[in-house]
Amino acid sequence: MFQNIIFDWSGVICDDTYVVYKCDMEIFKAYGVKPISFEEFKREWEMPFMNFLHKYIPDVTMEQQSGIFKKALYKYNQNNIYEGFDKVIKKFFDLQINLFILSSDPGLLLDQIKIFKLDGLFKEVIYGVHDKTESLKNLVKKYNLSLDQTIFIGDTSHEIETSKIVGIKSCGVTWGTFLEEKLKPFNPDFIVHNLDELEKIILT
């Protein structure tokens, strides 16, 4: 059984992939770039997220996109959690598994955690992170987490790649931004398609 779980937020716990798409299209609009379809977005989107934006808007800066994205996020957000995820997290917490969040979300997740009734379950919530590599290293070091008992759960290649750099296990979920065929080339330790599979991996 894993003793430490680090969750990405968007596309893993929070069902907001389409919301992120709409927010990015607001950035496209602000720079006069033709919008793309949601299907193309899922094919092309990547983390760190500026890599994605620079494919279409090469000169946009972090600061420029941030204001547009945050405003759009509050406009389009629907505060949805993937069905059953709250129960799974509470089950892990009751089993005394250490739970963390490491996310690029600009801060809306703090309210969402309360809305989803998950407050008090996470040892630390880290947000507003563009490249998660250093933050993941610091988190593992800060809590002296055993590498072979720690797993990072995400919906993109970035969580997989950072896990490999730090030396912990990685798990890709198929219900977020990346489809399974886009996750596989990065060789995560696990790929899960539903919460039953996730529970089995964590608790076995």
N, C-alpha and C positions, 0 to 999 in steps of 0.2 A: 504494500500500500504506500502510495506517495504521501509524504508528510507535509509537503509545501507545494501549493498551487499558485501560480502567478497567471492571472487572467488579463488578456486584452479586454477592452470594454465594448467598443463599437463593433458590431458584426459577430460578436461572440455571446455576450450576455444581453446587450441592448440591440433590439431589432431595428437598426437605423441605416442600413446600407442604402436604401432608396433616399433617405433624408440627406445623407452625405452626397449622393449624386446630385440632388437638387441644389444643395449649397454650392457645389463645385460649378454647376451650370450658371449660378449667379455670378461667380467669378469670371467665367467665360463671357457672359453678357456684358459685364463691366469693361472688359477689354476688347469687345467687338469680335469675339471668336464664335464661330458657328457652333451651336450645341451639338453634342453627340448623343446617341441613343444610350439607354441604360445598359443594353447588351454590350455595346462597345466600351462603355465605362467599366464594366466588370472584366472585360478582356484586358483593358489597358491600365487600369488603376494599380498602383503599387505604393509601397512604403519604403523609405520615407516619402510622405505625400507630395513634397515639392518636386520629386522626380517625375511624378505624374503630371503635375501642372506645367512643368518646363517642356514637356513634349508639345504642348499646345500654346503656351504663353512663355517663351524663353526668358523674357526679361522681368517677369513678376517676382517680387521679393516676398520674403516671409511676412514682413510687416504689412505689405500691401494686401496680400490675400487674407490676412488674419481678420482685419476689420470687416471685410465683406462676408467672410465665412461665418463669423460669430453672429452677425446680424441675421443672416439667412438661417442659421441653425435655430435661433429662437422663433423664427417665422415658420419653419417647416416641421420642427420637432413634434413628435406625437407621443413620446414617453411610452414606448412599447418594449416589453421584455419578451424574449423567446419563451414560449409556453413551457412551463415546468421548471425553468432554470432557477427560480427563487427557491423552490423546494429542494433542488439538488444542492445548491449552495448551503442552505441551512442544514442539510444532512451532513455535508462535509464538515461544517463548523461543529456540529454536535459530536462528530468523531474526533474532534480536536486536531483537525488538519489546519495548518497555518495558511490563511488565504490572503492574497495580495491582488491589487490591480495596478497595471502599468499601461497607460493609455496616452494616445495623442489628443484625446478629447480636450477641448480648451477649458473645461470646467463645469459644463452642464451636467456631467455625470454625478456631481455632488448632490444636486437636487434629485436626480433620478434614483440614486441609491436610497434616498429617503422615501420617494414615491413607491419604489419597488419593495420597501420594508426590508432592506438589506443593511441598514445602518447598524454599526457595531459588530459586524461579522468579519470585516477585513482588518488585518493588522496594520496595513498602510495602503493608502490610495495615492498613486502618483499619476499626475495628469499633465497635459500640455507638453508632452515629450515628442519631439520630431524624430530624432534617431534614438531608438531605445537601447542601443548597445551599452553606453556608459551607465545609464540608469539601471539597467539590469545587473551589470557588474557591481554597482554600488549597493543595490538591494541585497544581492546574495552575500556580499561582504558584511554589510551592516547587521544582518540577522544570523550570520554564520550558518547559512543554509547548506546542508549536505547536498552535494551536486547530484548524486545518484538517487536522491529522494525528492528532487525538485523538478517540476515540470511547468513549462510556459505554454499556455493555451491561446492560440490566435487564429485569425482567419486569413492571414496573408503570409507571403514568403518572409517578410521582415522578422516576424516572431520566430520562425524556424532558423533563419540565419543567425540572429542574435543568440539564440539558445545554443547553437553549435559553437559560437565564439566563446561563450561563457562556460560551456561544458555541462549544461543541464539537458534534460529531455525536452522534446518539443512535440506538440500535438496540434495538428491543423483541423479545423472544423469546416465542414462543407456547406454550412447554411449562411455564411457571411459573404464577403466580397469575392473571394477566390473560389472558383469551382474546383472540383477534385483534380481535374487534369492540369490545372495550373499550380496546384500544391505539390503534386507528385514529383516533378523534376527537382525539387529542393530537398527531397528525402527526409521528411519529418519522421520522428520515431513512431508516431501514430497518426492516423487519419480517422476521424470519427464522423458518422453521418447522423447521429441522434444522441440524445442524452443517456439512453441505456448503454450504448457503447462507451460513452465517456465515463460513466460510473464504473463500468467493468474495468477499464484501464486504471482508474485512480485507486480502486479498492482491492484489486487483485494483488 
